[in-house]
Amino acid sequence: MANYHYSEEPTNPYRHNERQNIIMHLSHWITWPRFILALTLTFFLTGILFPFYWMVSSSFKTYAEIGGRRPVYIPSALRWEAYRELFDPANPSFQNFGINILNSIKVSIPTAIVAVILATFGAYAVARLRFRGKNILLNSILLIYLFPGVLLIIPLFAMIAQIGAHIGFDVQDNLPVLIVTYLAQTLPVALYMLANYFRTIPSEVEQAGLIDGCSHMGVIWRITLPLAIPALVSVAIYTFMIAWNEFLYAFVFLNDRALFTMPIKINTIFNDPSPRPHVVMAASTIMTLPVVFLFLALEKYLEQGLTAGGVKG
Amino acid sequence: MAELINKRIGKPHFQSLRARETRLAWSLISPTALIVFGLVVFPAIFSIWISFHDIRLHNLNDVFHAPFVGWENYSKVLQDFAFKFQGWQSWGAAVTSIVYSFTATLLTLIVGLIAALILNQPFKGRGLARAIFLIPYVAPIVSVAFVWRWILDPRASGVLNDVLIQIGAIDLPKAYLATRGLALLLIIIFEAWRYFPFAMLMILARLQAVDNTLYEAADVDGANTWSKFWYITLPELQYVLGAIFLLRLMWTFNKFDDIFLLTGGGFGTKVLPVLTYEFSFRLFDFGRGAAAAMILLAILIIFMLIYVSTVMKNVEEA
């Protein structure tokens, strides 16, 4: 013990100063690399967080605060004016935003569920079974990354109009049609993410099941799926997010205000002849917060998917 | 046929295991394959056909009888004033697209690299910072685009106007997104702001795989931070940087939502995807829209071939 004290004193030259005052301490702690790191970090955090702060805080302002000569950086109180316009039927410019939230949910949740189910089967085949044409198939599925959405939307529109004219449904204002186009956008990603995950599950476990007399379907259901729950959850959330955020296809395929998903509705409110940024920000807040919180809560699982091309964007 | 093969192997009653596996695999993957082919690969091929025909709203329900017009749609696009380069005042969609996607991709890569280098340092709250850094990438495009528009609002109550007036940089409020040049620059900055997390994550993953003994050896040799970055980190990142550049360039080049929502394609920001949209859904001239999209795709493919055969080859050799 005594020896420890003896040897520590001379190696810590700042120890004396450290007790003297905080400024001295700080000046010793701050070296150039640390200073630059702190500065860059502050720059990044402000740049990232300010727009989101501005979105949420603007949504709680009144029209007077929004339209003033100078921006109000900190709202004096939480004003629900913008939210009332979105949800309160008694409001003179009632937007009926509830129905748009519902439409977004109606589109995103089926997309997520169907994509996960179909991709599970496909990914099992890709990861576990050998078959001719696998590589050609995988490469052509990857082609979706090359084609811009605007290129595909014209033939899709013409194609679905043609099919619809025969069978008797409309291309426009048809949420199931939108879901099918979202499936086409999300399935390749879901397939790749799940196949990569299935490869990490030791195939011996599944082979044991096969030897014990399980069918392939039984093995998928009883062995692979329970082991892959984290991957299934993250794929579900990705596909949900893609459908939830999607703009172009919904913009072209939907004309009826009662069927607008949130992004289209927000665009409509924004382009209203009388600009009401607080309402736009309130609607944006409602659309953004669930996605961001969902992501932050499950970040650990989701991050891998991002680098796997989880979000084509 | 299957029976014949089975007989030869000597298993008359059973289908061969291999054939069964193939059949199972195809039945498992066919729903996915069907949707992807039906709604991505086939439409892509179909749009080549559309680009050679005259298709408008009135014959949209009867596309297969649309009149064939040869290269007319293409020549219309190439001669359109919104497409052609007409000097430095008016770049046209083709040049704007190329300039915008290259600079935006480069800036995204640089910002992503800086962010990854920061997050590779140990500090308190690193996990939280990393999560926050990812938010722009996962937030819905519509809301972030409109927040940016609201921050860049042309009135004096816009945040950027207010800040710049307060510090005395400008006297009168500016309409940033309605000024030629400035609008394109802001879109490039927006792209970097929104998409740097993708580059950051890929670079970070690679950084954590760099062999630490390289840095230790450099320390022994007395290298400073800069030379360690230049001679160890960058060469180690070369391949991943090349891959991110290609991917992001492709996606940035194809990007429609961001520009459409920020400027609507006005004030020198009309890129090819926006032009395609306008031909198709404003003029309702689908053939011309498809032709514009094919030109876009052609530019993209030409660039990718050049990139893969020069840059990526060099990277592999190094």
Interface residues (C-beta under 8 A of the other chain):
Chain A: P33 L37 T40 L41 F44 L45 G47 I48 L49 F50 P51 F52 W54 M55 S58 I66 G67 G68 R69 R70 P71 L118 A119 F121 G122 Y124 A125 V126 L129 R130 F131 R132 K134 L137 S140 I141 L143 I144 Y145 L146 F147 P148 G149 V150 L151 L152 I153 I154 P155 L156 F157 A158 M159 A161 Q162 A165 V180 T181 L183 A184 L187 P188 L191 H216 M241 W244 N245 F247 L248 V252 M262 P263 I266 N267 F270 P277 V280 M281 S284 T285 M287 T288 V291 V292 F295 L296 E299 E303 L306 T307 G309 V311 K312 G313
Chain B: R18 E21 T22 L24 A25 W26 L28 I29 P31 T32 A33 I35 V36 F37 G38 L39 V40 V41 F42 P43 A44 F46 S47 I50 I55 L60 N61 D62 V63 F64 I114 A115 I118 Q121 F123 A129 A131 I132 F133 L134 I135 P136 Y137 V138 A139 P140 I141 V142 S143 V144 F146 V147 W148 R149 W150 I151 D153 A156 S157 G158 V159 D162 W193 Y195 P197 F198 L201 M202 A205 T225 L247 M250 W251 F253 N254 K255 F256 D257 L261 P273 T276 Y277 S280 F281 F286 G289 A290 A293 M294 L296 L297 L300 I301
